[in-house]
Amino acid sequence: MTVSAPIRPRRPDRGYLSRPARAAAPLVAGLVLAACGPSPVDMVDQPITTTPSRMAGEELQRSAEPDESCAPEPAPVEFPGGGERRVPSGVAGPDQVGVPRSPERILALGAGAVDVACALGLQGLVVGTSGLPPDADVYLPASLLGLPDLAITAGSAPAGVADAARALGPDLIVVAADQVPDPDVARALAGVAPTVVYDSDVLRWSEATAEIADAYGRPRAGGDLLLDVIERARITAGATTPSDTWVSLLSVAGADGEAVSVQGPDTLGSLMLEAVGAGRPPAQRTRDGRGVPPAPESPPVGDPLDGDVIFAVVGGGDRSEEAAREVFASTRWRDLDAVGARRVFVVDRAVWEGAGPVAARAVLDDIRNSINGIAPDG
């Protein structure tokens, strides 16, 4: 249960000063709804519950319930009948690709492709995946994670990838651009089934969601997914007044080798904090997924890691928990004001660095459930 708590007074030698709330939250970062239908937003069909657990001795805020993340029923087919229809094909290959009007065997290569299939309730149509983070089980169901993984890497041979794809018999392949850095791999996949390549840059995750949903034959349903995220962001902002709080977003034991560092602005978590208008410490301010340097006249205000509340992004590697435990035991960490005030919430890397509406909903629920609370005793 989340408990409201006042922000602990700051010591004069470090921490953050009070400041007026911003007049208005910014528009939802990254949500471009071109060509989305005006269907109503349903906030009830996708319940997400909180299931706290432990990570490295700290409370783990987990608002994604894997078995409830996917829509229980497939979104209705929007182009019934046989034959093909033309859709855009992202950043590689031909401008348009002919895809089945209602695909039945989808090869979803990339976290975004899998996420959108899940959000649309098409998990039963997915025959294989690739590019999922190692800890994707924190928000995606076993039915998706147990599918064959093509495990495409920079050194994958095009013929080998094509053979593995052909064995799964897809009638549609949707692949993230970062999964096919070698154009020969994309061409090899296109020889197996109609192949749509989408931009995997997280700053374009909403456009990618729309493109993927269109390829799946559900463009209006894809628009509804994005409208749902916008509505959830609006509700989160209204319920929690995040503009009154300086939110520190940190990566703990990340892939960059740093023990703890400020999370990059070009992550889904950072974009969702922008979407709800959350205040950020001066050293962490962002705009449109890019860092904004503090004004030259801004005086130093304590440790750049600190804030009124900290979201610590953990996971994704074999030693993640062990390395996080070392960070949480360090003198620097214990000296952070938010740590002393028990306003640190540990969140899943697979979700906060995700790329799709399922992950975005879970991030927003993490924010809503935690930002005004105190962490249980660890």
PyMOL commands that set and color helices and strands:
alter all, ss='L'
color gray80, all
select helices_A, chain A and resi 66-69+111-119+123-125+136-138+142-145+158-167+177-179+183-190+202-215+219-240+242-244+268-275+282-284+320-328+331-334+337-340+349-352+357-370
alter helices_A, ss='H'
color red, helices_A
select strands_A, chain A and resi 53-55+58-60+84-88+96-100+106-109+126-130+172-176+195-198+247-252+260-262+286-287+290-291+309-314+344-348
alter strands_A, ss='S'
color yellow, strands_A
deselect
rebuild
show_as cartoon
